[in-house]
Amino acid sequence: MRKSSVLALIFFTLIFDFLMTSRLPAGETETPPNVIVIMTDEHNFRTLGCYRKLLPKNLANMWGDAVVETPQIDSIADQGAICTSYYATTPVCSPSRAALISGMYPHLTPVNTNNIPLDDNVITFAEILKRNGYATGFAGKWHLDGTAKPGWAPKRKFGFDDNRFMFNRGHWKILEQTASGPRVGARKQGQPSYAVAGASRETFTTDFLMDRTIDFVKANIDKPFCYMLSLPDPHGPDTVRAPYDTMYDNQTYSRPESATKDFSSIPTWGQKQQGKFTQSKYYGMVKCIDDNVGRLITFLKEKKIYDNTIFVFTSDHGDLRGEHHRQNKGVPYEASTRVPFLIRYPQLIEKHVVINQALGSIDFLPTLCTMTGTKPVNPIHGRDFSQLLMGKEPKAWTDIAIVRGTGDRKGWLMAVSDRYKLVVSANDPIWFFDLDRDPNEMINLRDHPGYRETIKAMATKLITYGKKHSEPFTEQTQIKGDLNWAVSDSGKYTQ
């Protein structure tokens, strides 16, 4: 073999080896990846351009042609992965957060509804990374320390070592630094207030907390770090600082199609229950978040650490914003349960990855552990979807996620795939949706013979889940009877 050919072979071998090792899990590389998790609160996924562009116009523009552009958040999807069917394991604040940080079903943490303290024995992803040499921290809304409000810097840190800017509850609009630590800047009769008047670039909560995130990265830039930024927006109240407060005032908003349906024969969990909301201010909050995400990305790029950072953008639950003539969350409808989940890490994830399989909050921790070369400690209920992020199909993968309502007495359970949704409730008959055929979730297709086997398969998953994870809802008389019918060969459903 000629010398030139030998040199060429050596060159291409070295390049091949480099490319292969650059995509190994973090535990097999020399430099552990940093981790940044940004979680918003009550965020409708359709407000993000990266989700809208994957939907037909009538579904993307749920409120008409009035939209908010989110180029910074969209860039995470463009340069990494977007999960199109990612669900809050329970679509309210505390349980969803408990599931994300623990990899466990909420009722076993035991945070089955808001304001329940997380069990001391739960090991979060932050604790796992801390034990593996990471500097860890958290800023923003925590909502896992009981009823304290605001409840700054809870004593139980759960692995988030620097939790000076963690507060337990509240959707405060103005924060400030004082000699004794951070506090809510707006006051009424000496007590913290949600007022937004006077908020500035330095004091508005989204800006303030992003500044603290950047400060943490600066202080820990020479070591692997993990920081979670939990923004209390775009949750209500629908207010935002200037200039975002008037940025979308001239837009015209339409009523969602599902708000016009016949409400005479729908389940109790789907009844009309609409509160007041201001879409222009909601868009303003989203735009402010997007601009601040851009600030963080720019900083990480300047410090040349963006490509070695697992960068996640998600939310705790959705917000119906008038769909089904409802506001807020807590119900099985898509806008309530389906949330954004974007992740960028070029060492493992190619650009423009679209993951359509159904995933949930509990799936995050085991996935992150694989990506960082660490191991879970809790009994992990979630699935590791790191293979999906790398464009591979995991072995024995089932495209079904389980979502539960709140509490431990009477509630609802949902099995959902990329296309189908089965909802059983302690107070209502079975509802079954085909999201391709009926994306607005207005038609119960339970009695359509073409779906009988799909219903049976999804109900089987719910029964298996209930037995394995001691789910009290599956022991409710109505739910138990409905699931037994669903997995049987019986004919037409009777309540």
C-alpha positions as CSV (number, residue, x, y, z in Angstrom):
1,M,0.0,0.0,0.0
2,R,1.3,3.4,-0.9
3,K,2.3,5.8,1.9
4,S,-0.4,8.3,0.8
5,S,-3.1,5.6,1.1
6,V,-1.8,4.6,4.6
7,L,-1.9,8.2,5.8
8,A,-5.4,8.6,4.3
9,L,-6.6,5.5,6.1
10,I,-5.1,6.6,9.4
11,F,-6.7,10.0,9.0
12,F,-10.2,8.7,8.3
13,T,-9.9,6.2,11.1
14,L,-9.1,9.0,13.5
15,I,-12.0,11.1,12.3
16,F,-14.4,8.1,12.6
17,D,-13.2,7.4,16.1
18,F,-13.7,11.0,17.1
19,L,-17.2,11.1,15.7
20,M,-18.1,7.9,17.5
21,T,-16.7,8.9,20.9
22,S,-18.3,12.3,20.6
23,R,-21.7,10.6,20.8
24,L,-21.0,8.3,23.7
25,P,-23.0,8.7,27.0
26,A,-21.4,11.2,29.3
27,G,-19.9,8.6,31.6
28,E,-17.7,7.4,28.8
29,T,-16.3,10.8,27.8
30,E,-13.8,12.9,29.6
31,T,-16.0,16.0,30.2
32,P,-19.3,15.5,31.9
33,P,-22.1,17.6,30.3
34,N,-23.6,20.6,32.2
35,V,-27.3,20.5,32.7
36,I,-29.8,23.4,32.5
37,V,-33.5,22.7,32.9
38,I,-35.9,25.6,32.3
39,M,-39.5,24.9,33.4
40,T,-42.3,27.4,32.8
41,D,-45.6,27.3,34.5
42,E,-49.0,26.7,32.9
43,H,-47.7,27.0,29.3
44,N,-49.8,26.2,26.3
45,F,-47.5,24.4,23.8
46,R,-49.2,26.1,20.8
47,T,-47.6,29.4,21.8
48,L,-44.2,28.1,20.6
49,G,-43.4,28.4,16.9
50,C,-41.6,25.1,16.9
51,Y,-44.9,23.3,17.8
52,R,-47.0,25.4,15.5
53,K,-45.0,24.6,12.4
54,L,-45.6,20.8,13.0
55,L,-49.4,21.3,13.1
56,P,-52.1,22.1,10.5
57,K,-52.9,25.8,10.5
58,N,-56.3,25.4,12.2
59,L,-54.7,23.6,15.1
60,A,-51.5,25.7,15.2
61,N,-53.4,29.0,15.2
62,M,-56.0,28.0,17.8
63,W,-56.8,31.7,18.5
64,G,-56.7,32.8,14.9
65,D,-53.8,34.4,13.0
66,A,-52.6,36.2,16.2
67,V,-49.4,34.5,17.3
68,V,-46.3,35.1,19.4
69,E,-43.0,34.4,17.8
70,T,-40.5,32.4,19.9
71,P,-37.2,32.2,17.8
72,Q,-34.9,31.6,20.8
73,I,-36.9,28.7,22.2
74,D,-37.5,27.4,18.7
75,S,-33.7,27.2,18.2
76,I,-33.5,24.5,20.8
77,A,-35.8,22.3,18.8
78,D,-34.1,23.2,15.5
79,Q,-30.7,22.2,16.9
80,G,-31.9,19.3,19.0
81,A,-35.1,17.4,19.6
82,I,-38.7,18.3,20.0
83,C,-41.2,15.9,21.7
84,T,-44.6,16.3,20.2
85,S,-46.5,14.1,22.6
86,Y,-45.0,14.9,26.0
87,Y,-47.5,14.9,28.9
88,A,-47.5,16.1,32.4
89,T,-47.9,13.0,34.5
90,T,-50.5,14.9,36.5
91,P,-51.5,18.3,35.0
92,V,-51.2,20.5,38.0
93,C,-48.1,22.1,39.6
94,S,-46.9,20.1,42.5
95,P,-47.5,16.6,41.3
96,S,-46.0,17.3,37.9
97,R,-42.9,18.8,39.4
98,A,-42.5,15.8,41.8
99,A,-42.7,13.4,38.8
100,L,-40.1,15.3,36.8
101,I,-37.5,15.6,39.5
102,S,-38.0,12.0,40.9
103,G,-38.9,9.8,38.0
104,M,-41.8,8.5,40.1
105,Y,-45.5,8.6,39.8
106,P,-46.7,11.6,41.9
107,H,-49.0,9.7,44.4
108,L,-45.9,7.7,45.5
109,T,-43.8,10.7,46.3
110,P,-46.6,11.3,47.8
111,V,-47.4,14.6,46.0
112,N,-50.8,13.7,44.5
113,T,-52.1,17.3,44.5
114,N,-50.8,20.8,45.2
115,N,-49.2,21.9,48.4
116,I,-48.1,18.4,49.7
117,P,-44.5,18.2,50.8
118,L,-42.2,15.9,48.9
119,D,-41.1,12.9,51.0
120,D,-37.6,13.3,52.5
121,N,-36.5,10.0,51.0
122,V,-37.0,11.0,47.4
123,I,-33.8,11.3,45.5
124,T,-34.0,13.9,42.8
125,F,-31.9,14.2,39.6
126,A,-30.1,17.1,41.3
127,E,-29.1,14.9,44.2
128,I,-27.8,12.2,41.8
129,L,-25.7,14.7,39.9
130,K,-24.5,16.3,43.1
131,R,-23.2,12.9,44.3
132,N,-21.3,12.6,41.0
133,G,-19.4,15.9,41.5
134,Y,-21.8,18.4,40.0
135,A,-22.5,21.9,41.4
136,T,-26.2,22.2,41.7
137,G,-28.8,25.0,42.2
138,F,-32.3,26.1,41.7
139,A,-34.1,29.4,41.1
140,G,-37.8,30.1,41.0
141,K,-41.0,28.4,41.9
142,W,-40.5,25.0,43.7
143,H,-44.0,24.1,45.0
144,L,-42.8,20.9,46.8
145,D,-42.5,22.2,50.4
146,G,-46.1,22.4,51.6
147,T,-48.1,25.6,52.0
148,A,-45.3,28.2,52.6
149,K,-45.8,31.3,50.4
150,P,-43.5,32.5,49.2
151,G,-41.3,30.3,51.4
152,W,-37.8,31.3,50.3
153,A,-34.8,28.8,50.4
154,P,-36.6,25.8,51.9
155,K,-34.4,23.9,54.4
156,R,-34.9,20.6,52.5
157,K,-32.9,21.2,49.4
158,F,-33.3,17.8,47.7
159,G,-29.9,18.1,46.1
160,F,-30.2,21.6,44.8
161,D,-27.4,23.0,46.9
162,D,-27.7,26.7,46.0
163,N,-31.4,27.3,46.6
164,R,-31.1,30.9,47.8
165,F,-33.5,32.0,45.0
166,M,-35.9,29.1,45.3
167,F,-39.4,30.0,46.6
168,N,-42.1,27.6,47.4
169,R,-45.2,29.1,46.0
170,G,-46.6,32.2,44.2
171,H,-46.6,33.9,40.8
172,W,-44.9,37.0,41.9
173,K,-44.1,39.7,39.3
174,I,-41.4,41.7,41.1
175,L,-38.4,40.3,43.0
176,E,-35.5,42.2,44.6
177,Q,-32.3,41.6,46.5
178,T,-32.0,42.8,50.0
179,A,-29.3,42.6,52.7
180,S,-31.1,39.6,54.2
181,G,-31.7,37.9,50.9
182,P,-34.3,38.0,48.0
183,R,-37.9,39.0,48.6
184,V,-41.0,39.9,46.7
185,G,-40.6,43.5,45.6
186,A,-44.3,44.4,45.3
187,R,-46.0,44.9,48.7
188,K,-49.5,45.7,49.9
189,Q,-50.0,46.5,53.5
190,G,-46.5,45.1,54.2
191,Q,-47.3,41.7,52.6
192,P,-46.1,40.3,49.2
193,S,-48.3,41.3,46.3
194,Y,-48.8,40.1,42.7
195,A,-48.7,43.8,41.5
196,V,-46.6,44.4,38.4
197,A,-46.5,48.2,38.5
198,G,-42.9,49.5,38.4
199,A,-41.4,46.3,37.3
200,S,-38.2,46.8,35.3
201,R,-35.7,44.7,33.4
202,E,-33.8,44.1,36.7
203,T,-36.8,43.3,38.9
204,F,-39.4,41.6,36.8
205,T,-39.4,38.0,37.9
206,T,-38.5,36.3,34.6
207,D,-35.5,38.7,34.1
208,F,-34.5,38.6,37.8
209,L,-34.4,34.8,37.9
210,M,-32.5,34.6,34.6
211,D,-29.9,36.9,36.0
212,R,-29.5,34.6,38.9
213,T,-29.1,31.6,36.6
214,I,-26.3,33.4,34.7
215,D,-24.7,34.3,38.0
216,F,-24.7,30.7,39.0
217,V,-23.1,29.5,35.7
218,K,-20.4,32.2,36.0
219,A,-19.6,31.0,39.5
220,N,-19.4,27.3,38.5
221,I,-18.1,27.5,35.0
222,D,-14.9,25.5,35.7
223,K,-16.8,22.4,36.9
224,P,-19.8,20.4,35.7
225,F,-23.0,22.1,36.9
226,C,-26.7,21.4,37.0
227,Y,-29.2,24.3,37.4
228,M,-33.0,24.3,37.3
229,L,-34.7,27.6,36.5
230,S,-38.4,27.4,37.3
231,L,-40.2,30.5,35.9
232,P,-43.7,31.3,37.5
233,D,-44.9,32.7,34.1
234,P,-46.9,32.4,31.9
235,H,-49.3,31.3,34.7
236,G,-51.8,34.0,35.7
237,P,-52.2,36.7,36.7
238,D,-52.0,37.7,33.0
239,T,-49.7,40.7,33.6
240,V,-46.2,41.5,32.3
241,R,-43.8,44.4,32.4
242,A,-43.3,47.0,29.6
243,P,-42.8,46.8,26.7
244,Y,-44.3,43.3,26.6
245,D,-47.6,44.5,28.2
246,T,-48.7,46.3,25.0
247,M,-46.7,44.3,22.4
248,Y,-49.7,42.3,21.3
249,D,-52.6,44.6,22.1
250,N,-53.5,45.2,18.5
251,Q,-54.0,41.6,17.6
252,T,-57.4,40.1,17.1
253,Y,-58.1,36.8,18.8
254,S,-60.6,34.1,17.7
255,R,-62.5,31.7,19.8
256,P,-61.2,28.1,19.7
257,E,-63.4,25.7,17.8
258,S,-63.8,23.4,20.8
259,A,-65.4,26.2,22.8
260,T,-68.4,26.1,20.5
261,K,-69.3,22.4,20.8
262,D,-72.4,20.9,22.3
263,F,-71.8,20.7,26.1
264,S,-75.0,18.7,26.8
265,S,-73.3,15.3,26.8
266,I,-69.8,15.6,28.0
267,P,-68.1,14.2,31.2
268,T,-68.0,16.2,34.4
269,W,-64.3,16.7,34.0
270,G,-65.0,18.6,30.7
271,Q,-67.8,20.9,31.7
272,K,-67.6,24.7,31.0
273,Q,-65.5,26.4,33.6
274,Q,-64.0,29.4,32.0
275,G,-62.3,32.2,34.0
276,K,-61.1,35.5,32.7
277,F,-57.8,35.7,30.7
278,T,-56.1,38.2,28.5
279,Q,-54.4,36.5,25.6
280,S,-52.3,39.6,24.6
281,K,-50.7,39.7,28.1
282,Y,-50.1,35.9,28.0
283,Y,-48.3,36.3,24.7
284,G,-46.3,39.1,26.3
285,M,-45.2,36.8,29.1
286,V,-44.2,34.1,26.5
287,K,-42.2,36.7,24.5
288,C,-40.4,37.9,27.7
289,I,-39.5,34.3,28.4
290,D,-38.2,33.7,24.9
291,D,-36.0,36.8,25.0
292,N,-34.5,35.7,28.3
293,V,-33.8,32.2,27.0
294,G,-31.9,34.0,24.2
295,R,-29.9,35.8,26.8
296,L,-28.8,32.6,28.4
297,I,-28.0,30.9,25.2
298,T,-25.9,33.8,24.1
299,F,-24.0,33.7,27.4
300,L,-23.3,30.0,27.1
301,K,-22.1,30.4,23.6
302,E,-19.8,33.3,24.6
303,K,-18.3,31.1,27.3
304,K,-18.0,28.2,24.8
305,I,-20.0,25.8,26.9
306,Y,-23.3,25.7,25.1
307,D,-22.4,22.6,23.1
308,N,-21.4,20.7,26.3
309,T,-24.7,21.5,28.0
310,I,-27.8,19.4,28.1
311,F,-30.3,22.2,27.6
312,V,-33.9,21.4,28.4
313,F,-37.1,23.6,28.0
314,T,-40.4,22.3,29.3
315,S,-43.4,23.2,31.5
316,D,-45.2,21.7,34.5
317,H,-48.6,21.6,32.7
318,G,-50.6,23.3,30.0
319,D,-53.3,26.0,29.9
320,L,-56.5,25.6,28.0
321,R,-56.8,29.4,27.2
322,G,-60.5,29.1,26.2
323,E,-60.3,25.6,24.5
324,H,-63.4,23.6,25.5
325,H,-64.7,26.8,27.1
326,R,-62.2,26.3,29.9
327,Q,-59.2,28.0,31.5
328,N,-56.2,26.6,33.3
329,K,-55.4,22.9,33.7
330,G,-56.2,19.7,35.6
331,V,-58.3,17.9,33.0
332,P,-57.3,15.2,30.4
333,Y,-57.7,17.6,27.4
334,E,-54.5,18.1,25.3
335,A,-54.0,21.8,26.1
336,S,-54.1,20.9,29.8
337,T,-51.9,17.7,29.8
338,R,-49.6,18.1,26.8
339,V,-46.6,20.3,27.4
340,P,-43.5,21.5,25.6
341,F,-40.4,19.4,25.9
342,L,-37.3,20.4,23.9
343,I,-33.8,19.2,24.5
344,R,-30.5,20.1,22.9
345,Y,-27.1,18.3,23.4
346,P,-25.2,18.0,20.1
347,Q,-22.8,15.4,21.6
348,L,-25.7,12.9,21.5
349,I,-28.7,14.5,19.7
350,E,-28.7,15.3,16.0
351,K,-30.4,18.5,14.7
352,H,-34.2,18.5,13.8
353,V,-35.1,15.3,15.7
354,V,-38.9,14.9,16.1
355,I,-40.1,12.4,18.6
356,N,-43.8,11.5,18.3
357,Q,-44.0,8.7,20.8
358,A,-46.0,9.5,24.0
359,L,-43.8,10.5,26.9
360,G,-44.4,11.8,30.4
361,S,-42.7,13.8,33.2
362,I,-41.6,10.6,34.9
363,D,-39.5,9.7,31.9
364,F,-37.1,12.6,32.3
365,L,-34.9,11.4,35.2
366,P,-33.9,8.0,33.8
367,T,-33.2,9.6,30.5
368,L,-31.0,12.3,32.0
369,C,-29.2,9.7,34.0
370,T,-28.2,7.8,30.9
371,M,-27.1,11.0,29.1
372,T,-24.9,12.1,32.1
373,G,-23.5,8.6,32.8
374,T,-25.2,8.4,36.2
375,K,-27.6,5.9,37.8
376,P,-31.0,6.4,39.3
377,V,-31.5,5.7,43.0
378,N,-35.3,5.8,43.5
379,P,-37.5,3.0,42.3
380,I,-37.8,4.5,38.9
381,H,-41.2,4.3,37.2
382,G,-40.3,6.3,34.1
383,R,-38.8,5.1,30.9
384,D,-35.4,6.0,29.5
385,F,-36.0,7.6,26.1
386,S,-32.4,8.5,25.4
387,Q,-32.4,6.1,22.5
388,L,-35.3,8.0,20.9
389,L,-33.3,11.2,21.2
390,M,-30.5,9.5,19.3
391,G,-32.8,8.3,16.5
392,K,-33.1,4.7,17.7
393,E,-36.1,2.6,18.7
394,P,-35.7,1.2,22.3
395,K,-36.3,-2.5,22.7
396,A,-39.8,-3.4,23.9
397,W,-41.0,0.2,23.7
398,T,-44.7,0.8,24.0
399,D,-46.1,4.1,22.7
400,I,-48.4,4.7,25.7
401,A,-48.0,7.1,28.6
402,I,-50.1,7.1,31.8
403,V,-51.5,10.4,33.2
404,R,-53.5,10.7,36.4
405,G,-55.8,13.3,38.0
406,T,-55.2,14.7,41.4
407,G,-55.9,13.3,44.9
408,D,-56.3,9.7,46.0
409,R,-60.1,9.3,46.3
410,K,-62.1,10.0,43.1
411,G,-60.4,11.1,40.0
412,W,-59.5,10.1,36.4
413,L,-56.8,8.1,34.7
414,M,-55.6,8.4,31.1
415,A,-53.7,6.2,28.8
416,V,-52.4,8.1,25.8
417,S,-50.4,7.4,22.7
418,D,-49.3,9.6,19.8
419,R,-52.8,9.1,18.3
420,Y,-55.3,7.7,20.8
421,K,-56.5,8.7,24.3
422,L,-58.5,6.6,26.7
423,V,-59.9,8.3,29.8
424,V,-61.6,6.5,32.7
425,S,-63.2,8.4,35.6
426,A,-64.8,7.7,38.9
427,N,-67.7,9.9,38.0
428,D,-68.2,9.4,34.3
429,P,-68.4,6.8,31.5
430,I,-65.3,5.9,29.4
431,W,-64.2,8.5,26.8
432,F,-62.0,7.5,23.9
433,F,-60.5,10.0,21.4
434,D,-58.8,9.5,18.1
435,L,-56.5,12.6,18.0
436,D,-55.9,12.2,14.2
437,R,-59.6,12.1,13.4
438,D,-60.8,14.4,16.1
439,P,-57.9,16.7,17.2
440,N,-60.2,19.0,19.1
441,E,-61.4,16.1,21.3
442,M,-65.1,16.6,20.7
443,I,-66.2,13.1,19.8
444,N,-66.4,10.0,22.0
445,L,-65.5,7.1,19.8
446,R,-65.8,4.5,22.5
447,D,-68.6,2.6,20.8
448,H,-67.1,2.6,17.3
449,P,-66.3,-1.1,16.5
450,G,-63.1,-0.2,14.7
451,Y,-61.4,0.9,18.0
452,R,-62.4,-2.0,20.2
453,E,-58.9,-3.6,20.1
454,T,-57.1,-0.3,20.7
455,I,-59.3,0.4,23.7
456,K,-58.6,-3.1,25.1
457,A,-54.8,-2.6,24.7
458,M,-54.9,0.8,26.4
459,A,-57.1,-0.5,29.2
460,T,-54.7,-3.4,29.8
461,K,-51.9,-0.9,30.3
462,L,-54.0,1.0,32.8
463,I,-54.8,-2.2,34.8
464,T,-51.1,-3.3,34.7
465,Y,-50.1,0.2,35.9
466,G,-52.6,0.2,38.7
467,K,-51.4,-3.1,40.1
468,K,-47.7,-2.3,39.8
469,H,-47.9,1.2,41.3
470,S,-50.7,0.8,43.9
471,E,-53.0,3.2,42.1
472,P,-56.0,3.9,44.2
473,F,-58.1,5.2,41.3
474,T,-58.1,1.7,39.7
475,E,-59.9,0.4,42.8
476,Q,-62.8,2.9,42.4
477,T,-66.0,1.1,41.5
478,Q,-66.7,3.0,38.3
479,I,-63.2,2.8,37.0
480,K,-62.7,-0.8,37.9
481,G,-65.9,-1.8,36.2
482,D,-65.1,0.2,33.1
483,L,-61.6,-1.3,32.8
484,N,-63.0,-4.8,33.2
485,W,-65.4,-4.1,30.3
486,A,-62.7,-2.6,28.2
487,V,-60.4,-5.7,28.4
488,S,-63.3,-8.1,27.9
489,D,-64.9,-9.4,24.7
490,S,-68.2,-7.8,25.7
491,G,-70.2,-5.9,23.2
492,K,-71.6,-2.4,23.5
493,Y,-70.6,-0.4,26.6
494,T,-73.2,0.1,29.3
495,Q,-72.4,2.3,32.3
